[in-house]
Amino acid sequence: MLRTRTAAAAVTVAALGGLLALPSPAQAAGSVHLYKVYYDSPGTDRGANSSLNAEYVVIRNTTGSAVSLKGWTLTDAANHKYTFGTYTLGKGKTVTVHTGKGTNTAAHRYQNRAWYVWNNDKDTATLKKANGAKVDTCSYNSTRHDYKMC
C-alpha cells in the first residue's frame, strides 16, 4: 500500500510540475494589443503635419499568425475614431497609426486629421474589433513624459 501511495504521489507531482511548466493558452497564443502611445509630439502644437504625425499609437501582434484588422477601431476618450480599412497585421509585427496625413504602408497608417487627437496630459486609447468587442485599452495621466508604454 505504501508503494502505491508513493507512486501515486510521484505521478501527481510530475503531472503538476508539467502543468506548471506549460504556458497558459493565452500566453502561448499571444495577442494584438496597444504597445505605445506617443501623445505629446515634440515642439509647439501648431498643427503642422510633421507634428501631427509625431503623435501616434503603436499596435503590436504577438500571436503566431497574421491578423486582419479590417473594421477594427482605435479611439481616444473623446471618441475620435480611426477605423482600419482592409489591412492585415503580420505575425510578430507592429503598425504605427499616425494622427496626420500620409501614405499608408504595411508599417504605418494615417488618420488624415488636421488637428491632434491625443491629449498631452491624460487620455485613454481603446482598440476594438470590428464587432465592437474591446481588445485593449491604455490610459495615461502625466505631463512628465511624452509617451506611455502599454
Disulfide bonds with the S-S distance in Angstrom:
Cys138-Cys150 2.09
